[in-house]
Amino acid sequence: MIHAAAQPSHDWAAKDPITDFTVNANGTLVLLEMARRYAPNSPFIYMSTNKVYGDTPNRLPLIERETRWECDPSHRFAEHGVDESMSIDTSMHSLFGVSKASADLMVQEYGRYFGIPTACFRAGCLTGPTHSGAPLHGFLSWLVQCAVTGQHYTVLGYKGKQVRDNIHAADLVSALWHFFRNPRIAEVYNIGGGRYSQCSMLEAIAICERLTGRPMNWSYSEDNRAGDHIWWISDVRKFQCHYPEWRYCYDMEALFGEIHSAVEDRIGAQASTA
């Protein structure tokens, strides 16, 4: 089982926390119980999120650079990113982060308590050419769509220097396939683009403008989203240690290029049928 169903927006979760928790936490419990009853030997892969760490990453020693925030080079997370040892306690998660963390812990518990092969993949930004980005989630896809169409994009807080790693859907699916072929019990993995595929918001805008050949229509708001991360890069070395044959295939340039081409193709197809 690959459980990727979710209410994915932490902005939306605050508007309807009961539905958010019902989908993300209770829904996961239902699937786990069905797995325990009917397929206890089948791998159960849960798509978790780095939001289970809340705003703890914002306590890292961050240094402001020209186009991005960076972790102080002396810190152990600076070179490779945040590993799974970061605490999920005593932080603001957003209500979305809490519902996902509840599910994350339940997936681990079913693995340990019942011996089911489970894994929580705590993802950063997942994307690709068919990603249906929207203003509240899927920032890279939505950013490129705004760049191509001329729609307005609002950058929320942190001077536009917040950093995210991005992993192509194909690289993620490859990781899930490696776990499926050789499953383990109650594992937790940070999964994302790591240092291999990451950028700040300002750097992402610059790439979009280079791809489209014109300035983007964007503005800046000081109001960052509650519990949002200033700097996040996933340390994927634990997963790479367990599955050394897994490799990245898509860096940021390849990601942007595929998304840009796909958005232009969709717009062209819509125009031809209008």
Helices and strands as residue ranges (DSSP letters): E 2-3, H 10-15, H 17-21, I 22-26, H 27-38, E 44-49, G 50-53, G 56-59, E 62-64, E 69-71, H 95-114, E 118-123, E 125-127, H 139-149, E 153-156, G 158-160, E 163-168, H 169-181, E 187-191, G 194-196, E 198-200, H 201-212, E 218-221, H 237-242, H 252-273
